[in-house]
Every structure is written in structure tokens, then in C-alpha cells.
Amino acid sequence: MNKRHNYSLRSQAIRPFKAMTVLARANQLETEGRSVIHLEVGQPDFPVLEPIVSAASAAISQNKAGYSDANGLPALRLKIAQYYADYYGLNIDERRVIITAGASGALALVAALLTDPGDGWLLTDPGYPSNRTFIEAFSGVPQFCPVGPETRFQLSAAQAAECWQASTKNLLLASPANPTGTSLDQQNLADLAGLVASRGGHLVSDEIYQGLEYGATSRLSALSVDHQAFVINSFSKFFGMTGWRLGWLVAPEDAIDSLIRFAQNLFICASVPAQHGAVAAFNPGVLDQLHHQRDILQTRRDFVLAELPGVGLSVPITPDGAFYVYAKLPDDAPACEDYCQTLLELTGVAITPGTDFGDHNATRYIRLSYAQPQHQLEQALERLAGFRP
């Protein structure tokens, strides 16, 4: 039988998701009996809290698992709107909230809404690797702005103005960011929102790690400086519901009808049992437990930051959120992909090469996730201390 190879050029141009490639090899080593410590993927080690599980199970047992409206269960949208009032001091009408199949589903809706062929999106380099794929899938053009330690790996308004092109229509930010764990402050966020408004563009804010802030950093949504911003959030990180694939989008009122039509056609609706579980995630006792888990992550962050210099990895900027450290390799170390591959094969410690997140000085960086139990982090640092690439 002859095989046809007329798949789209877009499909051939997608870059591999290197964190998942590392994960696949790490899993293979485990099946061979090797001891592997997983610091490569952004997944909290805490079990999903029991009230969330019970609420989802009850929905299934009570036959409440049929389709919801495309924008999600009204009870969940109302809980999210109240969450913005309680934790951000923002008055968000629940009609502006759309429940999605993870934050990825929210980004797909926004990309579909805001992108005509050839439209440019400003993105930071480094940044989350899948962002460019969503934009290119809707015939947009990723336009990368290199950021480094001098701006805490975040974009300034001056940098965004330099990167803005005639074709640029949208700016996608992340705070706290992946892979760096750094956040935007109020003034920087306001300056960026002002720039985007002055250029007639749209501001899109990835806020999936909000709730996981440390020290003096507090939750700050783009909605506090731009009521017309598109805000993407998720139940995967702070709420710890990674495999449940549930997120949400807050959008301007005049965009809701179009977004719902896209959702109806692309997804029908997000998982309904997961939505019922998520309603329980906003119970005060559950939120207290989630905040306690955040405190544990901060302790792990502090431990890792204290130990990394002793194994030859420097951290130019202290992360104030998420659960990642973006660390710089020693000058005499091999490039990051060789470093990560050798480290995994020789020691069983899995980390992600910086080239997964962009091109700007990426070969000299690695990303390490500290969302693992303390004893595993201690073992990983012991193995790193004895590693000589």
C-alpha cells in the first residue's frame, strides 16, 4: 500500500516538547529498574484533595456527568468570579468566565479569536514552548522578545515597544512565568497594558501559576490594570488537578459570544465531573489546605536555591512564584541538552534543557522543578554533587 505524505507544513514544523522527551526516556529507565528522580515536569506531587475527588465522584454516581453549556457550569463560573473578588479585589461578572479543557483550551480559544493569517504575537524568549504552536496553528506569527536576568526574565514596556512590528496584534505575558518562576510587578504590568492599548492590540495574560507566590510577592492579575485583558488560568498548578484538564478564561464581555461559539465547535464543553470537583476546590477548608501546600513548596524552593551553587549551578534571579528554578550551567559544562541527557543516563536525575523554552542564551540554562517531596530533592542534589559531565 502506498503511503501518502501530504501532511501539512505546519505539522512538520512543530518543535518537539523536550520536557516530555526527557520524561519518556526517564520513564523508560524506570521500567529497566533504574532509580529516577523526576524534576523535569511541572506537576505538583500532592494528591488531589479529598473534597474535590468526592465532588467529582458524586457527580458521576448521581448521573450528573452529561454535557454542560460550552462555557461551563454556572456554579463553577460563579465560584471563580467570587474568587477574583476575594483574592484580587476585582468585580468580574461570571458571564465573562468560560470554563475550558485546561489552560491549553483557553489559549486555543483566544488564539482562534484574536488571530487572522499573518497576525503577530509578541512572546518572551524564554517562555512556555507550546505558546508558539497554538499561535501558528491559527496561522499567526510568533514574534519573540529576548529577556534576561537584567529584567528578571520578564518583558518591559520599552522592550515590547522595540519588538512591536507593523503586523503585531497581541502581547502574551506570563506571571509567574515558566520556566523562570518570576513575576511582573504592578507598574511593569500597567506600563505593558498601556503600550498594548496605545497600539490598538490585545493583552493576553497567562496566570496559571498564580496562587503559588512566595515572600512579598502577591497575586496580581492583568485585570487589575486592564479590564479588557484576556486572562488564562488553570486548575492544574495551585489547585493540583493536572490530569483533570480543567482551566478557565476571563474575557471582555463583547468577546464572549464568539468565544462560546468556538468552544461549542472545538470542545463542546470541558469535563463535567472535573467541573463539579472544581466547585469544591473553592471551599474555605480546601483553600486553606492549598495555601499550606504552597508554603511547603516555598520551603522546597528555599532548600534548592541554597544547595544549587554547591553543585555548580547558579541562579541569576530568585524565582518568586511557580515551582521552577531556571539555573545557569557552569562555563565549562557542555550545552544544556548534552548536560541533561548525560545527567539522566549517569545519575537518574531528570531535568529540562533550556532550549525547550526558546533560543536566547538557552544552551546555557536548565529548568528544574522542585514540585517533588523533600527527600527526593535531597537525593537529587546529592547525585548532582557527584556529577561530572
Secondary structure, DSSP 8 states (H G I E B T S, - for coil): --------HHHHH----HHHHHHHHHHHHHHTT---EE-SS----S---HHHHHHHHHHHHTT--S---TT--HHHHHHHHHHHHHHH-----GGGEEEESHHHHHHHHHHHHH--TT-EEEEEES--THHHHHHHHTT-EEEEEE--GGGTT---HHHHHHH--TTEEEEEEESS-TTT-----HHHHHHHHHHHHHTT-EEEEE-TTTT-B-TT-----GGGT-TT-EEEEESSSSS--GGG--EEEE--GGGHHHHHHHHHHHTSS--HHHHHHHHHTTSHHHHHHHHHHHHHHHHHHHHHHHHGGGGT-B-SS---BTTEEEEE--TTS--HHHHHHHHHHHH-EE-EEGGGS-STTGGGEEEEE--S-HHHHHHHHHHHHT---
